[in-house]
Amino acid sequence: MANFDNDKIQEFLKNGAVVLDVRTDAEYEEGHVPGSEHIVLDRIPGNIATVKGYEKQVIAVCRSGARSGQATDFLKQQGVDIINGGPWENVNQYL
């Protein structure tokens, strides 16, 4: 399992960061971080304005950290203050 920056995750959460879940609808329905936003990875490019509209730091999550990593790299290029939180359960443990 990849090593995610849990100190940074906790710092972002203290600052009121938005948790952005990029898994499929079915995966999200099975369980997710309470209060998280949900935009499936392939819909992220069409939702940049939505993500920027949160006006908060963002923690991307998925099942393993791979898709959230893709979302993080893409949204960083768009100027979003975002980190990869990895699996959603990884972030959920701090809430």
Short mmCIF file of the C-alpha atoms (twelve columns), coordinates in Angstrom:
data_MODEL
# 
_entry.id   MODEL 
# 
loop_
_atom_site.group_PDB 
_atom_site.id 
_atom_site.type_symbol 
_atom_site.label_atom_id 
_atom_site.label_alt_id 
_atom_site.label_comp_id 
_atom_site.label_asym_id 
_atom_site.label_seq_id 
_atom_site.Cartn_x 
_atom_site.Cartn_y 
_atom_site.Cartn_z 
_atom_site.pdbx_PDB_model_num 
ATOM 1  C CA . MET A 1  0.000   0.000  0.000   1 
ATOM 2  C CA . ALA A 2  1.313   3.418  -0.922  1 
ATOM 3  C CA . ASN A 3  2.297   5.794  1.822   1 
ATOM 4  C CA . PHE A 4  -0.052  8.755  2.073   1 
ATOM 5  C CA . ASP A 5  0.823   11.890 4.028   1 
ATOM 6  C CA . ASN A 6  -1.431  11.379 7.025   1 
ATOM 7  C CA . ASP A 7  -0.094  14.465 8.823   1 
ATOM 8  C CA . LYS A 8  -1.031  16.552 5.807   1 
ATOM 9  C CA . ILE A 9  -4.455  14.864 5.638   1 
ATOM 10 C CA . GLN A 10 -5.119  15.786 9.257   1 
ATOM 11 C CA . GLU A 11 -3.882  19.341 8.651   1 
ATOM 12 C CA . PHE A 12 -6.188  19.703 5.634   1 
ATOM 13 C CA . LEU A 13 -9.146  18.317 7.647   1 
ATOM 14 C CA . LYS A 14 -8.484  20.816 10.461  1 
ATOM 15 C CA . ASN A 15 -8.669  23.546 7.823   1 
ATOM 16 C CA . GLY A 16 -12.105 22.292 6.750   1 
ATOM 17 C CA . ALA A 17 -10.967 20.557 3.564   1 
ATOM 18 C CA . VAL A 18 -13.503 18.956 1.252   1 
ATOM 19 C CA . VAL A 19 -13.131 15.196 0.766   1 
ATOM 20 C CA . LEU A 20 -13.626 14.421 -2.930  1 
ATOM 21 C CA . ASP A 21 -14.443 10.779 -3.700  1 
ATOM 22 C CA . VAL A 22 -13.668 9.844  -7.316  1 
ATOM 23 C CA . ARG A 23 -14.881 6.215  -7.246  1 
ATOM 24 C CA . THR A 24 -17.825 4.857  -9.236  1 
ATOM 25 C CA . ASP A 25 -21.397 5.433  -8.075  1 
ATOM 26 C CA . ALA A 26 -21.658 1.795  -6.970  1 
ATOM 27 C CA . GLU A 27 -18.456 1.970  -4.912  1 
ATOM 28 C CA . TYR A 28 -19.567 5.240  -3.325  1 
ATOM 29 C CA . GLU A 29 -22.929 3.718  -2.352  1 
ATOM 30 C CA . GLU A 30 -21.112 0.876  -0.543  1 
ATOM 31 C CA . GLY A 31 -19.508 3.353  1.837   1 
ATOM 32 C CA . HIS A 32 -17.863 6.769  1.879   1 
ATOM 33 C CA . VAL A 33 -16.600 9.563  4.099   1 
ATOM 34 C CA . PRO A 34 -19.648 11.308 5.635   1 
ATOM 35 C CA . GLY A 35 -20.187 14.672 3.977   1 
ATOM 36 C CA . SER A 36 -17.788 13.922 1.134   1 
ATOM 37 C CA . GLU A 37 -18.328 15.210 -2.377  1 
ATOM 38 C CA . HIS A 38 -18.609 12.613 -5.130  1 
ATOM 39 C CA . ILE A 39 -17.435 13.160 -8.703  1 
ATOM 40 C CA . VAL A 40 -16.470 10.045 -10.678 1 
ATOM 41 C CA . LEU A 41 -12.894 10.332 -11.975 1 
ATOM 42 C CA . ASP A 42 -13.806 10.535 -15.669 1 
ATOM 43 C CA . ARG A 43 -16.211 13.414 -14.906 1 
ATOM 44 C CA . ILE A 44 -13.548 15.507 -13.127 1 
ATOM 45 C CA . PRO A 45 -12.440 17.449 -16.263 1 
ATOM 46 C CA . GLY A 46 -16.029 18.665 -16.761 1 
ATOM 47 C CA . ASN A 47 -16.341 19.659 -13.105 1 
ATOM 48 C CA . ILE A 48 -13.271 21.827 -12.523 1 
ATOM 49 C CA . ALA A 49 -15.509 24.821 -11.785 1 
ATOM 50 C CA . THR A 50 -17.439 22.761 -9.234  1 
ATOM 51 C CA . VAL A 51 -14.248 21.741 -7.435  1 
ATOM 52 C CA . LYS A 52 -12.866 25.290 -7.512  1 
ATOM 53 C CA . GLY A 53 -16.242 26.439 -6.226  1 
ATOM 54 C CA . TYR A 54 -15.691 24.608 -2.927  1 
ATOM 55 C CA . GLU A 55 -13.141 27.374 -2.204  1 
ATOM 56 C CA . LYS A 56 -11.429 25.005 0.224   1 
ATOM 57 C CA . GLN A 57 -8.510  22.630 0.253   1 
ATOM 58 C CA . VAL A 58 -9.417  19.244 -1.225  1 
ATOM 59 C CA . ILE A 59 -8.491  15.677 -0.278  1 
ATOM 60 C CA . ALA A 60 -9.080  13.225 -3.125  1 
ATOM 61 C CA . VAL A 61 -9.924  9.619  -2.191  1 
ATOM 62 C CA . CYS A 62 -10.829 6.402  -4.012  1 
ATOM 63 C CA . ARG A 63 -10.407 2.682  -3.279  1 
ATOM 64 C CA . SER A 64 -6.622  2.300  -3.427  1 
ATOM 65 C CA . GLY A 65 -5.191  5.747  -4.084  1 
ATOM 66 C CA . ALA A 66 -4.578  5.301  -7.833  1 
ATOM 67 C CA . ARG A 67 -7.622  7.152  -9.185  1 
ATOM 68 C CA . SER A 68 -7.417  9.805  -6.489  1 
ATOM 69 C CA . GLY A 69 -3.775  10.263 -7.517  1 
ATOM 70 C CA . GLN A 70 -4.848  10.886 -11.113 1 
ATOM 71 C CA . ALA A 71 -7.492  13.360 -9.936  1 
ATOM 72 C CA . THR A 72 -4.950  15.087 -7.669  1 
ATOM 73 C CA . ASP A 73 -2.380  15.482 -10.463 1 
ATOM 74 C CA . PHE A 74 -5.002  16.823 -12.875 1 
ATOM 75 C CA . LEU A 75 -6.648  19.252 -10.440 1 
ATOM 76 C CA . LYS A 76 -3.272  20.532 -9.194  1 
ATOM 77 C CA . GLN A 77 -2.548  21.570 -12.780 1 
ATOM 78 C CA . GLN A 78 -5.846  23.504 -12.692 1 
ATOM 79 C CA . GLY A 79 -4.712  25.408 -9.589  1 
ATOM 80 C CA . VAL A 80 -6.637  23.448 -6.954  1 
ATOM 81 C CA . ASP A 81 -4.997  23.035 -3.522  1 
ATOM 82 C CA . ILE A 82 -5.394  19.261 -3.370  1 
ATOM 83 C CA . ILE A 83 -3.685  16.215 -1.898  1 
ATOM 84 C CA . ASN A 84 -4.185  12.504 -2.479  1 
ATOM 85 C CA . GLY A 85 -5.742  10.977 0.628   1 
ATOM 86 C CA . GLY A 86 -5.604  7.475  -0.834  1 
ATOM 87 C CA . PRO A 87 -8.298  4.969  0.157   1 
ATOM 88 C CA . TRP A 88 -11.374 6.692  1.573   1 
ATOM 89 C CA . GLU A 89 -11.064 4.696  4.809   1 
ATOM 90 C CA . ASN A 90 -7.623  6.233  5.299   1 
ATOM 91 C CA . VAL A 91 -9.173  9.706  5.553   1 
ATOM 92 C CA . ASN A 92 -12.308 8.505  7.355   1 
ATOM 93 C CA . GLN A 93 -10.246 7.342  10.364  1 
ATOM 94 C CA . TYR A 94 -9.478  10.984 11.221  1 
ATOM 95 C CA . LEU A 95 -13.107 12.108 11.279  1 
# 
